[in-house]
Amino acid sequence: MKILRVSREEIDKSKWNSCVHYANNGNVTGYMWYLDAITKDWEGLVEEGYGSVFPVIWKKNWLGRKSVYQPELITEGGIYSENVLSGSRIKHFIEALPAEYKSLKINISNQAKIPSSLGLKVEKLSRRQLILNNSYEGLSEDFSPIFQQQLAKAADLKLQPASNLKPEKVVAFYKAHSKNYKKENYFAYLRIMYNAMHRGWGFANGISDNNGNLLAVYFFIYSHGKIMMLLPAVSKAGKAKGAAELLLSMLLQTHANKPVLLDFNGFEDIGVGSQEQIYYQVSNR
């Protein structure tokens, strides 16, 4: 198996994106536009013919030493392949990493067979996902009692959907009401959302009170049979009024009985009965 090192500028964009699109473990964060949105510091390892690709995302420390790392805005990445992620394929890619990268830490699909001969540390991680191929009534049977109570509260208060939310407003709300906001990611948030909306893959949903005050916001991205959650936030007033629960309930009503997964993308399931999805963090230290 021949693995080629390809600079970002020399990557065949069409072939790379096609591989990510058709990969058995494909997701939106492997597309070149998403990678470019979060960093300029990445290159590719490519199986000849682009049947498998590995975005090598790197950073330098104060000594100038380069390491391969997992960006905060990519929950699961690693090697994308249209073929089986066998131990042999994983081994070829890891061994093809240039020697200038002194350390490695990436999150990789649970489809990957990581050979022990590589001597890598493998840690099991989990995220939450919800299969939506059921009626809303069927999905609601798994709602927690607290989630049901919050929905009732939102109905009593007659909370309303908030539409036409621009990415700048989503980020501003996220900054004000989420402990997960990172100042250094501000422009990456905007680039991701605008790119997703431009492609017709992304949309923002919000909930406001009768006075037009925004109480909760989620941004969602469609790709690979999944709806990926991004930048969920709820204000203190929104928590008291069931705004986040109403917003999530509205999404489930819209997409019930469809063969898609709601991917919480590392964020909290607030009570809709999602299932655990395993993936792995692989490091050499």
C-alpha positions in Angstrom: 0.0 0.0 0.0 1.5 3.3 -1.1 0.8 6.4 1.2 1.6 9.8 -0.3 2.3 13.0 1.7 0.4 15.8 0.1 0.5 19.5 1.1 -2.8 21.3 1.5 -2.3 23.2 -1.7 -1.5 20.1 -3.7 -4.5 18.0 -2.6 -6.9 17.1 -5.3 -10.0 18.7 -3.8 -12.6 16.7 -5.8 -10.9 13.3 -5.0 -10.4 14.1 -1.3 -14.0 15.3 -0.7 -15.3 12.3 -2.7 -13.4 9.9 -0.4 -14.8 11.6 2.7 -18.3 11.6 1.2 -18.3 7.9 0.4 -16.1 6.7 3.3 -17.6 4.1 5.6 -16.8 6.4 8.5 -17.4 9.7 6.7 -18.5 12.8 8.4 -18.8 16.5 7.7 -15.6 17.4 9.6 -13.4 15.6 7.0 -14.4 17.8 4.1 -11.7 20.3 3.0 -13.9 23.3 3.6 -14.5 22.3 7.2 -10.8 21.6 7.8 -9.9 25.0 6.2 -12.5 26.7 8.4 -10.8 25.7 11.6 -7.1 25.9 10.7 -4.5 26.6 7.9 -2.1 24.2 9.5 -2.9 20.8 8.0 -1.7 18.5 5.3 -2.8 15.1 3.9 -1.7 11.6 3.9 -3.4 9.9 0.9 -3.6 6.3 -0.1 -2.7 6.2 -3.8 -5.9 6.8 -5.7 -7.6 8.6 -2.8 -9.4 5.5 -1.5 -8.3 6.6 2.0 -7.2 10.0 3.3 -5.9 11.3 6.6 -6.0 15.0 7.5 -2.9 15.6 9.5 -3.7 18.6 11.6 -0.7 20.0 13.4 0.6 22.7 15.8 4.0 23.9 17.1 5.1 24.3 20.7 7.3 27.1 22.0 10.4 25.0 21.0 9.1 24.7 17.4 8.3 21.0 17.7 5.3 19.9 15.7 2.6 17.6 16.9 -0.5 16.0 15.4 -3.5 16.9 17.5 -7.3 16.7 17.7 -8.9 20.2 17.2 -11.7 21.0 19.6 -14.1 21.5 16.7 -13.7 18.0 15.3 -15.0 15.4 17.7 -14.0 12.4 15.5 -11.6 12.5 12.6 -8.6 10.4 11.9 -8.4 8.2 8.7 -11.3 8.2 6.3 -11.6 5.3 4.0 -13.9 3.8 1.4 -12.4 0.5 2.4 -12.2 -1.4 5.7 -10.1 0.3 8.3 -8.1 -2.8 8.9 -5.1 -3.0 11.2 -2.8 -3.1 8.1 -4.3 0.0 6.7 -4.1 1.9 10.0 -0.5 0.7 10.4 0.6 2.0 7.0 -0.9 5.4 7.7 0.6 5.8 11.2 4.0 4.7 10.0 3.8 7.1 7.1 3.6 10.1 9.4 6.7 12.3 8.9 9.3 12.1 11.6 9.0 15.8 12.2 5.8 15.2 14.1 7.0 14.4 17.6 3.7 13.4 19.1 0.3 12.2 18.0 -3.1 12.4 19.6 -6.2 11.9 17.4 -9.8 10.7 17.8 -10.7 7.9 15.4 -13.8 5.9 14.4 -14.6 2.7 16.3 -14.5 1.0 12.9 -10.7 1.3 13.0 -8.7 -1.8 13.9 -5.7 -0.4 15.8 -2.9 -2.9 15.8 -1.1 -3.4 19.2 2.2 -3.6 17.3 2.1 0.2 16.9 2.5 0.6 20.6 -0.1 3.3 20.8 -2.2 4.3 23.8 -5.9 3.7 23.0 -8.6 5.3 25.2 -12.3 4.6 24.7 -14.5 7.8 24.4 -18.2 8.1 23.9 -20.7 10.6 22.5 -24.5 10.5 22.3 -26.6 9.8 19.3 -30.4 9.4 18.7 -31.9 7.4 15.9 -34.9 9.3 14.5 -36.5 6.6 12.4 -39.5 6.4 14.7 -42.7 8.5 15.1 -42.5 11.5 17.4 -44.9 9.7 19.7 -42.5 6.8 19.8 -39.5 9.0 20.4 -41.3 10.8 23.2 -41.7 7.6 25.1 -38.0 7.9 26.0 -38.1 11.5 27.2 -37.1 11.9 30.8 -39.7 13.1 33.3 -37.8 16.4 33.7 -37.7 16.9 29.9 -41.5 16.3 29.8 -42.1 18.8 32.6 -39.9 21.4 30.9 -41.9 21.0 27.6 -45.1 21.5 29.5 -43.7 24.7 31.0 -42.6 26.0 27.6 -46.1 25.3 26.3 -47.8 27.2 29.2 -45.5 30.2 28.6 -46.2 30.1 24.9 -42.6 30.3 23.9 -42.0 30.9 20.2 -39.5 29.8 17.5 -36.9 32.4 16.6 -36.1 32.4 12.9 -33.6 34.2 10.6 -30.7 33.9 13.1 -27.5 34.9 11.5 -24.2 33.2 12.5 -23.0 36.3 14.3 -26.1 36.3 16.5 -25.7 32.6 17.2 -22.0 33.1 18.3 -22.9 36.1 20.4 -25.5 34.1 22.2 -23.2 31.1 22.6 -20.5 33.4 24.0 -22.9 34.9 26.5 -24.4 31.7 27.7 -22.1 28.7 27.2 -19.0 27.8 29.3 -17.7 26.0 26.2 -17.2 29.2 24.2 -13.5 29.9 23.2 -12.5 33.3 22.0 -9.8 31.8 19.7 -12.5 29.9 17.9 -14.7 32.9 17.1 -13.9 33.1 13.4 -13.9 29.3 13.0 -17.4 29.2 14.4 -18.5 31.8 11.7 -16.7 30.1 8.9 -18.2 26.7 9.7 -21.7 28.1 9.9 -21.5 30.2 6.8 -20.0 27.4 4.7 -22.7 24.9 5.9 -25.5 27.4 5.1 -24.0 28.2 1.7 -24.2 24.5 0.9 -27.7 24.2 2.2 -26.4 21.8 4.9 -26.7 24.1 8.0 -29.4 26.0 9.8 -29.9 27.8 13.1 -32.9 27.3 15.4 -33.9 29.4 18.4 -36.6 30.0 21.0 -37.7 33.4 22.3 -40.3 34.6 24.8 -43.3 36.7 23.9 -41.2 39.9 24.1 -38.7 38.6 21.5 -35.9 37.9 24.0 -33.8 35.0 22.7 -33.7 32.1 25.2 -32.0 29.2 23.4 -30.1 28.5 20.2 -28.8 25.5 18.4 -27.0 25.2 15.1 -27.3 22.0 13.1 -25.4 20.6 10.2 -26.7 17.8 7.9 -24.2 15.3 6.5 -23.8 11.5 6.0 -27.3 10.7 7.3 -26.6 12.7 10.5 -27.7 16.0 12.0 -24.7 17.3 13.9 -25.3 19.7 16.8 -23.1 22.7 17.0 -22.9 25.6 19.5 -26.0 24.8 21.7 -26.7 27.4 24.3 -29.5 28.4 26.6 -29.8 31.4 28.9 -30.5 31.3 32.6 -34.1 32.5 31.8 -34.3 29.9 29.1 -33.4 27.1 31.4 -36.1 28.1 33.8 -38.7 28.2 31.0 -37.9 25.0 29.1 -36.6 26.7 26.0 -33.8 24.2 25.2 -36.3 21.3 25.6 -38.8 22.9 23.3 -36.1 23.6 20.7 -34.9 20.0 20.7 -38.5 18.7 20.7 -39.3 20.8 17.6 -36.3 19.3 15.8 -37.5 15.8 16.6 -41.0 16.5 15.4 -39.6 17.8 12.1 -37.3 14.8 11.5 -39.2 12.0 13.1 -39.7 8.9 10.9 -36.6 9.7 8.9 -33.5 7.4 8.6 -31.2 9.9 10.2 -29.1 10.2 13.5 -29.1 13.2 15.7 -25.4 13.5 16.7 -24.9 15.5 20.0 -21.3 16.0 18.9 -20.0 15.8 22.5 -22.7 18.0 23.9 -25.1 16.9 26.6 -28.3 15.0 26.0 -30.8 16.9 28.1 -33.3 14.0 28.3 -34.4 12.6 25.0 -33.1 9.1 25.5 -30.1 9.0 23.2 -27.7 6.1 22.9 -23.9 5.9 23.6 -21.6 5.8 20.6 -18.1 4.6 21.1 -15.0 6.0 19.4 -11.3 6.1 20.3 -8.5 8.5 21.2 -5.2 7.3 20.0 -1.9 8.7 21.1 1.8 7.8 21.2 2.5 9.3 24.6 
